Amino acid sequence: MEKNLPVKLERETLLQLAPKQLVEIIIEQAIATERLNKRILQLEQEVQKLKVSRDLDSKSSSKPPSGDILKKSENKQQVEDRDSETPKRKPGGQPGHPGKTRKGFGRVDRFETLRPEFCFCCGSTGFIKEPIKIERQQVAQLVERPIEIVEYHRHTCVCGHCGNVQTSDWSPDIVPGQDIGVRLQAFLGWINNYGHLPYEKQQELLWELAKIEIGVGTLVATNERIDAAVEKSVNSLKDWIQQTQPNIHSDETPWVVKGVKEWLWIFASTDFALFHAADTRSRAELETILGLNYGGVLSSDDYSVYNGYEVKAQQKCLAHLRRHFKKLIKLPGLNNLRIGEKFVKLIDDAFKNYSLFQHNQNILEFFAWACGFKVKVKSSIDEWIPKAGGEAGKLLRSLRDKTDQWWYFLDHPEVPPDNNLAERMLRLAVTKRKVSGGSRSMERFQDTANLLTVVQTCRRQGRSVITFFEQAIKAMVNSDIQAPSLIPQV
């Protein structure tokens, strides 16, 4: 309201005003009301968006499952119907599930025979030598001293034939000058980078297993030594990846270095996983690993860095697209609910039929389904684009303009329709980040990336991570030993 208007518009005051003054007051009030209505509408929209953001979970956004919050009703839950025809599935192994441990461990280190000592009936100890029944059970046990303390005595001797003075070599199982053997160092590297055990808890573990005390500084130096040992193998894998690989999955996740957000990239396939520590989330990091162009199929989400990158082909993650449409269902807007439900159903149909193809490997049946599915997708996009609001229109235009990227797997089923491989490989890094809180320097960040590369690549290849660390340390100490390779063997 203007400053020259009366503070209080009382009845007697208004009756004394001229018609022109009354009109001015009404106009000013109408303008103020319109402004307030616009502000209320704006606040209502913001509140609605905040409600949607609050309710987002791993199924309707890119949030990890660990971030899902279980919601509990304030009201007392009703007793479930015990007569339900569809009983809930019980947790744990299901009937008919093939066991693993019961089949044995593949080796026996020691046999122990158990015979009765005396007869409960007469007290005699004279049992017949041959038993009438033998029962067998293999048991894995933790021995009293799983860590052995060895003191090596290295002798220098004089040759009795020629008088030459010669000193024996140190055992290949140790590093001269270090208190921890090679195999134990490799084990500590495993529990640090895969088991996510902090240095203080590693100290406690060594005390529990062997009653030995190791300083935190020694454990830190051990981890740094392992990183130095595997650096050559990781660099060789980087060089090999720049050669044309048929399909690579890529993703990235934030990483904290001294309180500053950096980025950890992952480049993975069925038999390797390369982590790359970077200070940006830009195209430059992508080109650093894969080069200015990539001659294979790149699987990723719809992050802008991947758009326009020169590749043979791209397959964008349908799981991410499904989350976008699930979020759209909750957003207020023109036809958002109907559009979201329609395309969630289409994407679920795509996953269902791709899973069926993986199970039966019937390529003709898959292509027959894919042909009809393409028609459904195109007709659905054409139908709903004119009726879509802002957010829905953005999603539908992406589906229309990037058809060859969203649906590449329909013509090439050897490429999966999602980016789950890269996301699964990243989970190990995300867990380590949450446990450690990040890194103290970019150098330590790169060390972590190298060690995670070894862990995940060995797991993908079915190799022992501890054995790889052990071989890498021995190769660093002895130049005659070849460093182990992470490059997949054809």
C-alpha angles and dihedrals in degrees: 000000000000119000093238093062119099115269092226120033097210122175096248091048093051092049090058095052123097118249090251091057091048091052090052091051092049092049092049091049091049091052092048091048092051091051091049092049091052091049092049091050090049092050092047090054091049091049090050091051090049090051090051091047090049092053096046116117139166091290096056102031143021092271113127118249089247088067095057114116117214107228119214124197117241089221123080110268117245119244110263118246105261091197094064113142093218109062117204119256111255118233120254132033115353126225110283093023108147112239125221108194094052090062091066133249101275095249142048119215098183138011121215121189118208116201128172111263100207138000114263089208104051104003094241121146096200102106120169110261097232112070120223092215136022123195119194130203128169114213128184109219136186106236121223095254111024089166115061124206109216125186111202120208109200111199129208110204140180119237109242091210105049104007095243115158110224135176123210120243119253117254114274087231093071139054110227111249095017125109097212123069122237096253093049090048089054090050091051089050089054097050090045099050101027103023092041091220112165118232093254092055090046087058090052092047092054089049092050094048102038110004090241128137119222123180122238089238090059091051092049091049089049092055091048090049091053090051091052089050095053097040093092092051092049093049090051089053090051091053091047093050091058087066112086112285117186096233133003127183116213134190140147139214134191120262127191118228113181090332095311122114113243129165135248113203126199127204110184144166134171093286107028142035122197120193118201124195111215139166094218140046092217136124089260092072091050091051092046091065104028100027130236089308135014123218097206140059114291116208115200145128122272095271110146094241090070094048111098095008108143108250139140089250142331134224113198118206113266090195089064090047090052090053090052091054091044088055090047090059090062096045119093112240147105110313091336093138095050094043093047094049092046096054096039086058091049093049091048088052089052093052092046095053094042089053089049090052091051089053100047101021090217100156096179092054090048094051091048090054092044092055092057092040092058090056091051093051095048094047091048092051092047090048098050106034093079090049098045129107127219103290095035092047090053092055094045093048089051089053091048098044097040100040093135090054100045096043103031091120091064090073096029109038091174085080113070118233094234141053095232093125093064092041092052091050090051094054091077090055093045091052091049091049091053093048097044099033092229132290135308096223141010088251091058089044090057090046089055091049091052094049093047088051090057094045097050096039092051090048091051090050095045093244131139112260092202092052090050092052090047093052092046092053092048090049091051091052097041118042090199090068117080117233113245117254129231093196109114115251114236 
